[in-house]
Amino acid sequence: MRIRVAVGPLLVATALALGCGPPATGPAPSPEPEAPYRLATYRASDAGDGSPRPAIVIGDEILDLAAADALVASETGMTPFDFGAGLIAVIAAGDEATRRLNGIANHLEGREGGLRFRIEPHRLAAPLLYPANLLAAAANYRSHASEMDVSRDIVPDRDFPYLFAKSPRSSIIGPGEPYRIPPGRENIDWEGELGVVIGKTATRVSREEALDHIFGYTIVFDVSDRGGRFRGDPMFDGPDWFSGKSGDRAAPMGPFVTPRAFLPDPQALRIETRVDDRIVQDGATADMIWSAAHLVAYASEIMTLHPGDVIATGTPDGVGSARNPPEFLSAGQTVRIHIEGIGTLSTPIEAGSP
């Protein structure tokens, strides 16, 4: 029987009571990144307060992080680690927290049947609630730039990427949460993207240093309202990035954050987007014009990046607006974005209320 526990202290106590592990005589686990894991955020059960809590994902098991740590501490004699209240706090705790996460995964890898503080996938929230900054790169895949007719003689070492901002608090939603099409907006497009998660404060870092400032990677659905793409007033011509990109719920994120140690080359990942069961985007991050490290370095020249901040790195070709005839999302459809090593982000599409 799977036991569901409600709140933090009780969950930790239950981990100690129900973890079917050895007595507290085992050696401390290795702090090196050996057993792969991912991180997530979940909502406390219906019996609790519904507050978000960090989780560690080992294999297919989603485990409350504090409870998993308490169990490891009880079985090894280690002192429990204070990770903080949310995943951003875990990331901000730095290398010491990362070493402890590694140790938890190393100790619990392959454990089955004895971890009764599992979390059901439907309880997952967006992993990062909420970063200080959510940035996104425009036309950063050669294939997408070409299909959008914005391809030029770009030299990455000479030219600058084009970044824009989305509101973290208004835009970020979690896996399985619906994007609601605003009334009167009919040109809603899909863009599946790799999200870079900042791990260390970054101010004017070099490209060579940039990867060291990345904690890991997630998935971002950059919802794009093509109907709000161009302004019609005489003051400013051209794309209206605010209305086209920064709407409510326009940045579904998750389901997991994979630490950088387990995805050492962000430019060697496959990214696939499906609308219902149809593949609409099938690309590779190797097609980026400006690499993940380049984007971090460039953004940090302009603004300080903080632990937990996210940069969505652009999308491959296959968006709806570039098709002939154009295709856009409608209520009842579901967008699924898969990136190897991270997971699948699923977003149902609904009609918004007037």
TIRO-283271 format. One record per atom (N, C-alpha, C): residue in one letter; z, x negated, y negated. Coordinates in steps of 0.2 Angstrom, whole numbers, padded with zeros to 4 digits, always signed. Atoms other than C-alpha are relative to their C-alpha. Example, Ala and Ser with C-alpha at 12.3 -4.5 7.8 and 13.67 -1.06 7.14 Angstrom:
2
a+0000-0004+0006a+0039-0062+0022a+0000-0004-0006s-0001+0004+0006s+0036-0068+0005s+0003+0004-0005
END
This chain:
354
m+0000-0004+0006m+0000+0000+0000m+0000-0004-0006r+0000+0004+0006r-0004-0007-0017r+0005+0003-0005i-0005-0002+0004i+0010-0006-0029i-0002-0001-0007r+0002+0001+0007r+0007-0003-0048r+0006+0000-0004v-0006+0000+0004v+0020-0008-0060v-0001+0001-0007a+0002-0002+0007a+0022-0003-0078a+0001-0005-0005v-0002+0004+0006v+0030-0015-0090v+0001-0007+0002g+0000+0007-0002g+0031-0034-0092g+0006-0002+0004p-0006+0003-0004p+0050-0038-0087p+0000+0003+0007l+0000-0003-0007l+0049-0026-0072l-0006-0003+0004l+0006+0003-0004l+0032-0033-0067l+0002-0007+0002v-0002+0006-0002v+0039-0050-0067v+0005+0000+0005a-0005-0001-0005a+0054-0045-0057a-0003+0002+0006t+0003-0002-0006t+0043-0036-0045t-0004-0006+0003a+0004+0006-0003a+0032-0052-0043a+0005-0004+0004l-0005+0004-0004l+0048-0061-0038l+0002+0003+0006a-0003-0003-0006a+0054-0048-0026a-0006+0001+0005l+0005-0002-0005l+0037-0044-0018l-0005-0006+0002g+0004+0005-0002g+0028-0060-0018g+0001-0003+0007c-0001+0002-0007c+0026-0065+0000c-0001-0007+0001g+0002+0007-0001g+0026-0083-0002g+0006-0004+0003p-0006+0004-0003p+0037-0098+0004p+0006+0000-0005p-0006+0001+0004p+0054-0102-0003p-0001-0005-0005a+0001+0004+0006a+0056-0112-0019a+0002-0007+0002t+0000+0007-0002t+0054-0129-0010t-0006-0003+0000g+0006+0003+0000g+0036-0132-0012g-0001-0004-0005p+0002+0004+0005p+0028-0145-0022p-0003+0003-0006a+0004-0002+0006a+0022-0142-0040a-0007+0000+0001p+0007+0000-0001p+0004-0137-0040p-0004-0005-0004s+0003+0005+0004s-0009-0149-0047s-0002+0004-0006p+0002-0003+0006p-0013-0146-0065p-0007-0001-0002e+0007+0002+0001e-0031-0151-0064e-0004+0007+0002p+0004-0006-0001p-0045-0138-0064p-0004+0000+0007e+0003+0001-0007e-0048-0137-0045e-0002+0007+0002a+0001-0007-0002a-0047-0118-0040a-0003+0004-0006p+0003-0004+0005p-0059-0108-0051p+0004+0006-0002y-0003-0006+0002y-0052-0094-0061y-0003+0003-0007r+0002-0003+0007r-0056-0082-0076r+0006+0003-0003l-0005-0003+0004l-0045-0074-0089l-0002+0007-0002a+0002-0006+0002a-0044-0056-0094a+0006+0003-0004t-0005-0004+0003t-0034-0043-0104t+0000+0007+0003y+0000-0007-0003y-0028-0026-0096y+0005+0004-0004r-0005-0005+0003r-0019-0011-0102r+0005+0002+0005a-0005-0001-0004a-0002-0008-0095a-0001+0007+0003s+0001-0006-0004s-0001+0006-0082s+0002+0007-0004d-0002-0007+0004d+0001+0025-0087d+0007+0001+0000a-0007-0001+0000a+0019+0023-0083a+0003-0004-0006g-0003+0004+0005g+0021+0010-0097g-0002+0002-0007d+0001-0001+0007d+0017+0008-0115d-0008-0001-0002g+0007+0000+0001g-0002+0005-0113g-0002-0007-0004s+0001+0006+0004s+0000-0012-0122s-0005-0005+0004p+0004+0005-0004p-0013-0026-0118p+0004-0006+0002r-0003+0006-0003r-0007-0040-0107r-0005-0005+0003p+0005+0005-0003p-0016-0056-0101p+0001+0000+0007a+0001+0000-0007a-0022-0057-0084a-0004-0006+0002i+0004+0005-0002i-0028-0071-0073i-0004+0002+0006v+0004-0002-0005v-0042-0068-0061v-0002-0006+0005i+0000+0005-0005i-0042-0078-0045i-0004+0003+0006g+0005-0003-0005g-0057-0074-0033g-0001+0007-0003d+0001-0007+0002d-0058-0055-0034d+0006+0003-0002e-0006-0003+0002e-0040-0052-0038e+0002-0001-0007i-0002+0000+0007i-0035-0048-0056i+0008+0001+0000l-0007+0000+0000l-0016-0052-0058l+0003-0001-0007d-0004+0001+0006d-0004-0050-0072d+0002-0007-0001l-0001+0008+0001l-0002-0068-0079l+0007-0001+0000a-0007+0001+0000a+0016-0067-0082a+0003+0000+0007a-0003-0001-0007a+0020-0060-0065a-0003-0006+0005a+0003+0005-0004a+0008-0073-0057a+0004-0007-0001d-0004+0006+0002d+0017-0087-0066d+0007+0000+0003a-0007+0000-0003a+0034-0081-0061a+0001-0001+0007l+0000+0001-0007l+0030-0080-0043l-0001-0008+0002v+0001+0007-0001v+0023-0098-0044v+0006-0004-0001a-0006+0004+0002a+0039-0104-0053a+0005+0001+0006s-0005-0002-0005s+0050-0095-0039s-0002-0004+0006e+0002+0004-0006e+0040-0104-0025e+0000-0007-0001t+0001+0007+0001t+0040-0121-0033t+0006-0003-0003g-0006+0002+0004g+0056-0122-0043g-0002-0002-0007m+0002+0001+0007m+0046-0124-0059m+0003+0005-0005t-0002-0005+0005t+0052-0116-0075t-0006+0004-0002p+0005-0005+0002p+0042-0100-0080p-0003-0003-0007f+0003+0002+0006f+0030-0103-0094f-0001+0006-0005d+0000-0005+0005d+0030-0093-0110d-0007+0000-0003f+0007+0000+0002f+0011-0089-0112f-0001+0004-0007g+0001-0005+0006g+0014-0076-0127g-0003+0007+0002a+0001-0007-0002a+0009-0058-0128a-0007+0002+0001g+0007-0002-0001g-0010-0059-0128g-0004-0006+0002l+0005+0005-0002l-0025-0069-0122l-0001-0005-0005i+0001+0005+0005i-0028-0077-0139i+0006-0004-0001a-0006+0004+0000a-0010-0083-0139a+0000-0005+0006v+0001+0005-0005v-0013-0091-0122v-0005-0005-0001i+0004+0005+0002i-0028-0100-0128i+0002-0004-0006a-0003+0004+0006a-0019-0105-0144a+0005-0005+0002a-0006+0004-0003a-0005-0113-0133a-0003-0007+0002g+0003+0006-0001g-0018-0127-0130g+0001-0003+0007d+0000+0003-0006d-0018-0140-0116d+0005+0001+0005e-0006-0001-0005e-0001-0137-0109e-0001+0007+0003a+0001-0006-0003a-0005-0119-0106a-0006+0000+0005t+0006+0001-0005t-0022-0124-0098t+0002-0003+0006r-0003+0003-0006r-0013-0135-0086r+0004+0004+0004r-0004-0004-0004r-0001-0122-0081r-0005+0006+0003l+0005-0005-0003l-0016-0109-0079l-0003-0004+0006n+0003+0003-0005n-0024-0122-0068n+0005+0000+0006g-0005+0000-0005g-0008-0124-0058g+0001+0007+0004i-0001-0007-0003i-0006-0105-0055i-0006+0001+0005a+0006-0001-0004a-0024-0104-0049a+0000-0004+0007n+0000+0004-0006n-0022-0119-0037n+0005+0002+0005h-0005-0002-0005h-0006-0112-0030h-0002+0006+0004l+0001-0007-0003l-0012-0094-0027l-0007+0000+0003e+0007+0000-0003e-0030-0098-0022e+0000+0002+0008g+0000-0002-0007g-0034-0089-0005g+0006+0004+0002r-0005-0005-0002r-0018-0079-0005r-0002+0007+0000e+0002-0007+0000e-0021-0062+0001e+0006+0004+0003g-0005-0005-0003g-0010-0047+0005g+0007-0001-0002g-0007+0001+0002g+0006-0054-0003g+0001+0001-0008l-0001-0001+0008l+0002-0051-0022l-0001+0007-0002r+0000-0007+0000r+0006-0034-0025r+0001+0002-0008f+0000-0001+0007f+0005-0035-0044f-0007+0000-0003r+0007+0000+0002r-0014-0033-0044r-0001+0005-0006i+0002-0004+0005i-0023-0025-0058i-0006+0003+0002e+0006-0003-0002e-0036-0012-0055e-0006-0001-0006p+0005+0001+0005p-0053-0016-0064p-0001+0005-0005h+0001-0005+0005h-0054+0000-0073h+0005+0000-0006r-0006+0001+0005r-0038-0005-0083r-0002-0006-0005l+0002+0006+0004l-0047-0020-0091l-0002+0002-0007a+0002+0000+0007a-0049-0021-0110a-0004-0005-0002a+0003+0006+0002a-0059-0032-0120a+0004-0006+0000p-0005+0006-0002p-0052-0050-0116p+0003-0002-0007l-0003+0003+0007l-0049-0055-0135l+0001+0006-0005l-0002-0005+0004l-0040-0042-0145l+0005-0002-0006y+0007+0001+0003y-0044-0047-0159y-0001-0007-0003p+0001+0007+0003p-0051-0064-0164p+0000+0001-0008a+0000+0000+0007a-0050-0069-0182a-0008+0001-0003n+0007+0000+0002n-0069-0071-0183n-0005+0001+0006l+0005-0002-0005l-0084-0064-0173l-0007-0001-0003l+0006+0002+0003l-0100-0073-0177l-0006+0001+0005a+0006+0000-0004a-0118-0071-0170a-0006-0003-0002a+0006+0004+0002a-0134-0081-0170a-0006+0005+0001a+0006-0004+0000a-0150-0072-0174a-0006-0004+0002a+0006+0003-0002a-0166-0076-0165a+0001-0007+0002n-0001+0007-0002n-0159-0091-0156n-0003-0002+0007y+0004+0002-0006y-0170-0090-0140y-0007+0000-0002r+0007+0001+0002r-0187-0096-0142r-0004+0006+0002s+0004-0006-0002s-0194-0081-0132s+0002+0006-0004h-0002-0005+0004h-0184-0069-0142h-0003+0000-0007a+0003+0002+0007a-0190-0077-0159a-0007+0002+0000s+0008-0001+0000s-0208-0076-0153s-0001+0008+0001e+0002-0007-0001e-0207-0057-0147e+0002+0004-0007m-0002-0003+0006m-0199-0053-0164m-0004-0002-0006d+0005+0003+0005d-0213-0062-0174d+0004-0004-0005v-0004+0004+0005v-0200-0074-0182v-0001-0007+0002s+0001+0007-0002s-0206-0090-0173s-0004-0004-0005r+0003+0005+0004r-0210-0104-0184r+0001-0007+0002d-0001+0007-0002d-0210-0123-0183d+0007-0002-0001i-0007+0002+0001i-0192-0125-0180i+0002-0006+0003v-0002+0007-0002v-0184-0142-0178v+0008+0001+0000p-0007-0002+0000p-0166-0139-0172p+0004-0006-0004d-0004+0005+0003d-0160-0156-0179d-0002+0000-0008r+0002-0001+0007r-0168-0152-0196r+0002+0006-0003d-0001-0006+0003d-0166-0134-0198d+0007+0003+0002f-0006-0003-0002f-0151-0123-0198f+0000+0007+0004p+0000-0007-0003p-0147-0108-0187p+0002+0005-0005y-0002-0006+0004y-0145-0091-0194y+0006+0004+0003l-0005-0003-0002l-0128-0084-0192l+0002+0006-0004f-0003-0006+0003f-0120-0067-0196f+0006+0002+0003a-0007-0002-0002a-0103-0059-0194a+0000+0008+0002k-0001-0007-0002k-0098-0043-0185k+0008+0001-0001s-0007-0001+0001s-0081-0035-0188s+0004+0000+0007p-0004+0000-0007p-0069-0040-0173p+0004+0007+0001r-0005-0006-0001r-0057-0025-0176r-0004+0007+0001s+0004-0006-0001s-0071-0012-0178s-0005+0000+0005s+0006+0000-0004s-0084-0018-0167s+0002-0002+0008i-0001+0002-0007i-0076-0025-0151i+0003+0005+0004i-0003-0004-0005i-0073-0014-0136i-0001-0003+0006g+0000+0004-0007g-0070-0018-0118g-0005+0003+0005p+0004-0002-0005p-0079-0016-0102p+0001+0007+0002g+0000-0007-0002g-0083+0002-0097g+0002+0005-0006e-0001-0004+0006e-0079+0008-0115e-0007+0002-0002p+0006-0002+0002p-0093+0018-0122p-0002-0002-0007y+0002+0000+0006y-0104+0014-0136y-0003+0007-0002r+0002-0007+0002r-0107+0030-0146r-0005-0001-0006i+0006+0000+0005i-0124+0032-0155i+0002+0004-0006p-0002-0004+0006p-0120+0037-0173p-0005+0005-0002p+0005-0005+0002p-0128+0053-0179p-0005-0002-0004g+0006+0001+0004g-0145+0052-0185g-0003-0007+0001r+0002+0007-0001r-0147+0034-0179r-0004+0000+0007e+0004-0001-0006e-0161+0034-0165e-0002-0007+0003n+0003+0007-0002n-0166+0015-0164n+0005-0005+0002i-0006+0005-0002i-0151+0007-0155i-0003-0004+0006d+0004+0005-0005d-0157-0008-0145d+0006-0004+0003w-0004+0005-0004w-0149-0020-0132w-0001-0007-0001e+0000+0007+0001e-0145-0038-0134e+0005-0003+0004g-0005+0003-0004g-0136-0047-0120g+0001-0007-0002e-0001+0006+0003e-0128-0063-0126e+0006-0004+0004l-0005+0005-0002l-0117-0078-0120l+0005-0001-0006g-0005+0001+0006g-0101-0078-0131g+0004-0007+0001v-0004+0006+0000v-0093-0095-0135v+0007+0002-0002v-0007-0001+0002v-0074-0094-0136v+0004-0006-0002i-0003+0007+0003i-0065-0107-0147i+0007-0001+0003g-0007+0002-0003g-0050-0116-0140g+0004-0003-0005k-0004+0004+0005k-0045-0127-0154k-0003+0001-0007t+0002-0001+0006t-0045-0126-0172t-0006-0005-0002a+0006+0005+0001a-0062-0133-0178a-0002+0001-0007t+0002+0001+0007t-0066-0139-0196t-0005-0006+0000r+0005+0005+0001r-0082-0149-0199r+0000-0005+0006v+0001+0004-0006v-0083-0155-0181v-0007-0002+0002s+0007+0003-0001s-0098-0165-0175s-0002+0004+0007r+0003-0003-0006r-0110-0159-0161r+0003-0003+0006e-0003+0003-0005e-0102-0172-0150e+0007+0002+0002e-0007-0003+0000e-0085-0165-0153e+0001+0007+0002a-0001-0007+0000a-0089-0147-0152a+0002+0003+0007l-0002-0003-0007l-0088-0144-0133l+0007-0001+0001d-0007+0001-0001d-0070-0151-0134d+0004+0006-0003h-0003-0006+0004h-0066-0136-0146h-0002+0006+0003i+0002-0006-0003i-0073-0123-0134i+0005+0001+0006f-0005-0001-0006f-0060-0115-0122f-0004+0003+0006g+0004-0003-0006g-0073-0105-0112g-0005+0005-0003y+0006-0004+0002y-0086-0092-0112y+0001+0008+0003t+0000-0007-0002t-0088-0073-0111t-0007+0003-0001i+0006-0004+0001i-0101-0059-0112i+0001+0004-0006v+0000-0005+0006v-0105-0050-0129v-0007+0004+0001f+0006-0005+0001f-0117-0035-0130f-0001+0001-0008d+0001+0000+0007d-0124-0037-0148d-0004+0006-0001v+0003-0006+0001v-0128-0019-0151v-0004+0000-0007s+0004+0001+0006s-0142-0018-0164s-0003+0006-0002d+0003-0006+0003d-0147-0003-0175d-0006-0002-0003r+0006+0001+0003r-0165-0006-0178r-0002+0004-0006g+0001-0005+0005g-0166+0009-0189g+0003-0002-0007g-0003+0003+0006g-0155+0000-0202g-0002-0007-0001r+0002+0007+0000r-0165-0016-0201r-0002-0002-0007f+0003+0002+0006f-0174-0015-0218f+0003+0004-0006r-0002-0004+0006r-0168-0010-0235r-0006+0002-0004g+0006-0003+0004g-0179+0001-0246g+0001+0000-0008d-0001-0001+0007d-0171-0002-0263d-0003-0006-0003p+0003+0006+0004p-0178-0014-0277p+0004-0006-0001m-0005+0006+0002m-0163-0026-0278m-0001-0005+0005f+0000+0005-0005f-0164-0035-0261f-0005+0003+0006d+0005-0002-0005d-0179-0034-0249d+0003-0004+0006g-0001+0004-0006g-0178-0039-0231g+0005+0004+0005p-0005-0003-0005p-0166-0036-0216p+0006+0002-0003d-0007-0002+0002d-0150-0027-0219d+0004-0001+0006w-0004+0002-0006w-0139-0036-0207w+0006+0004+0001f-0007-0004-0001f-0123-0026-0211f-0001+0006+0003s+0001-0006-0003s-0130-0009-0207s-0003-0001+0007g+0003+0001-0006g-0140-0016-0192g+0004-0003+0005k-0003+0004-0005k-0127-0026-0183k+0008+0002+0000s-0007+0000+0000s-0109-0022-0189s+0003+0007+0000g-0003-0006-0001g-0106-0004-0184g+0006+0001+0005d-0006-0001-0005d-0091+0003-0175d-0003+0000+0007r+0000+0001-0007r-0090-0002-0157r-0007-0004+0002a+0007+0004-0001a-0106-0013-0159a+0001-0007+0003a+0000+0007-0003a-0099-0028-0150a+0004+0001+0007p-0003+0000-0006p-0094-0023-0132p+0001-0008+0003m-0001+0007-0002m-0086-0039-0124m+0004+0000+0007g-0004+0001-0006g-0079-0045-0107g-0005-0001+0006p-0007-0002-0001p-0075-0042-0094p+0005-0006+0000f-0005+0006-0001f-0068-0060-0092f-0002-0005-0005v+0002+0007+0003v-0067-0077-0101v+0001-0005+0006t+0000+0005-0004t-0072-0091-0090t+0002-0007-0003p-0001+0006+0004p-0064-0108-0095p-0005-0005+0001r+0006+0005+0000r-0076-0122-0099r+0000-0004+0006a+0001+0005-0005a-0071-0133-0085a-0004+0003+0006f+0004-0003-0005f-0079-0120-0073f-0007+0002-0002l+0007-0001+0002l-0095-0118-0083l-0001-0006-0005p+0000+0006+0004p-0097-0136-0089p-0007-0001-0004d+0006+0001+0004d-0115-0134-0095d-0002+0007-0002p+0001-0007+0002p-0117-0118-0106p-0008+0001-0001q+0007+0000+0001q-0136-0122-0107q-0003+0001+0007a+0003-0001-0007a-0139-0119-0088a+0003+0006+0003l-0002-0006-0003l-0134-0101-0086l-0006+0005+0000r+0004-0006+0000r-0144-0086-0081r+0003+0006-0003i-0003-0006+0003i-0142-0070-0091i-0005+0006+0001e+0004-0006-0002e-0148-0053-0086e+0003+0006-0003t-0002-0007+0003t-0148-0036-0095t-0003+0005+0004r+0003-0006-0003r-0151-0020-0086r+0002+0006-0004v-0001-0007+0002v-0153-0002-0093v+0000+0004+0006d-0001-0004-0006d-0147+0009-0079d-0002-0005+0006d+0001+0005-0005d-0155+0000-0064d-0006-0004-0001r+0006+0004+0002r-0170-0008-0073r+0002-0006-0004i-0001+0006+0004i-0170-0026-0078i-0004+0000-0006v+0004+0000+0006v-0175-0027-0096v+0000-0007-0003q-0001+0007+0003q-0169-0045-0100q+0001-0005+0006d-0001+0005-0005d-0170-0060-0088d-0002-0007-0002g+0002+0006+0003g-0168-0076-0096g+0005-0006+0002a-0004+0006-0002a-0159-0093-0096a+0003-0003-0007t-0002+0003+0006t-0148-0101-0109t-0003-0007-0002a+0003+0006+0001a-0158-0116-0108a-0006+0001-0006d+0006-0002+0004d-0171-0107-0119d+0003+0001-0008m-0002+0000+0006m-0159-0108-0134m-0003-0005-0005i+0002+0005+0005i-0165-0116-0150i+0005-0005-0002w-0006+0003+0002w-0148-0121-0156w+0005+0001+0006s-0005-0001-0005s-0136-0125-0142s+0007+0002-0002a-0007-0002+0001a-0118-0119-0140a+0004-0005-0004a-0003+0005+0003a-0112-0135-0146a-0002-0001-0007h+0003+0000+0007h-0124-0135-0161h+0003+0006-0004l-0003-0005+0004l-0118-0118-0166l+0007+0000-0002v-0007+0001+0002v-0100-0122-0166v+0001-0005-0005a+0000+0005+0005a-0103-0138-0176a-0002+0003-0007y+0003-0002+0006y-0114-0129-0189y+0005+0005-0003a-0004-0005+0003a-0102-0114-0191a+0007-0003-0003s-0006+0003+0003s-0087-0126-0193s-0001-0004-0006e+0002+0003+0006e-0096-0134-0207e+0002+0005-0006i+0000-0005+0006i-0095-0118-0217i+0007+0004+0000m-0007-0004+0000m-0078-0110-0211m+0004-0003+0006t-0005+0002-0006t-0063-0115-0200t+0000+0005+0005l-0001-0004-0006l-0064-0108-0183l+0007-0001+0004h-0007+0000-0003h-0048-0103-0174h+0000+0002+0007p+0000-0001-0007p-0043-0102-0156p-0001+0008+0001g+0002-0007-0001g-0050-0086-0149g-0006+0003-0004d+0006-0002+0003d-0064-0084-0161d-0006-0001+0005v+0006+0000-0005v-0081-0080-0153v-0006-0001-0004i+0007+0001+0003i-0099-0085-0157i-0004+0003+0005a+0005-0003-0004a-0112-0074-0149a-0006-0004-0001t+0005+0005+0001t-0126-0086-0146t-0007+0002+0000g+0006-0003+0000g-0141-0075-0146g-0003+0003+0006t+0002-0003-0006t-0152-0066-0134t-0007-0002+0002p+0007+0001-0002p-0167-0069-0123p-0005+0006-0002d+0005-0005+0001d-0183-0059-0124d+0001+0006+0004g+0000-0007-0004g-0185-0041-0118g+0004+0005-0003v-0004-0006+0003v-0176-0031-0131v-0005+0006-0001g+0004-0006+0000g-0182-0013-0133g-0005+0000-0006s+0004-0001+0006s-0189-0014-0151s-0006-0005+0000a+0006+0004+0000a-0202-0028-0146a-0005+0003+0005r+0004-0003-0005r-0209-0017-0132r-0006+0004-0003n+0006-0004+0003n-0226-0008-0134n-0001+0006+0005p-0004-0002+0007p-0221+0006-0137p+0007-0002+0000p-0007+0002+0001p-0204+0002-0143p+0005+0005+0004e-0005-0004-0004e-0189+0008-0132e+0007-0001-0003f-0006+0001+0003f-0172+0012-0138f+0005+0004+0005l-0005-0003-0005l-0155+0018-0129l+0001+0007-0002s-0002-0007+0001s-0150+0036-0127s+0006+0002+0004a-0006-0002-0003a-0135+0045-0122a-0001+0001+0008g+0001-0001-0007g-0132+0045-0103g-0002-0006+0003q+0002+0007-0003q-0139+0027-0100q+0006-0004+0000t-0005+0005+0000t-0128+0012-0096t-0004-0007+0000v+0002+0007+0001v-0131-0006-0101v+0005-0004+0004r-0004+0004-0004r-0125-0019-0089r-0003-0007-0001i+0002+0007+0001i-0126-0038-0094i+0004-0004+0005h-0003+0005-0005h-0123-0051-0081h-0002-0007-0002i+0001+0008+0001i-0120-0070-0084i+0003-0003+0006e-0003+0004-0006e-0117-0081-0069e+0006-0004-0002g-0006+0004+0001g-0100-0088-0068g+0005+0004-0004i-0004-0004+0004i-0093-0074-0079i+0001+0006+0003g-0001-0007-0003g-0096-0057-0072g-0006+0004-0003t+0005-0005+0003t-0105-0041-0078t+0004+0005-0004l-0003-0005+0005l-0101-0031-0093l-0004+0006+0000s+0003-0006+0000s-0105-0013-0092s+0002+0005-0006t-0001-0004+0006t-0107-0001-0107t-0003+0006+0001p+0003-0006+0000p-0110+0017-0105p-0002+0002-0007i+0002-0002+0007i-0120+0025-0120i+0001+0008+0000e-0002-0007+0001e-0114+0041-0127e-0003+0002-0007a+0002-0002+0007a-0119+0052-0142a+0007+0001-0004g-0006+0000+0005g-0107+0050-0157g+0001+0007-0003s-0001-0006+0003s-0099+0065-0165s-0002+0000-0007p+0002-0001+0007p-0105+0071-0182p+0005-0002-0005
END
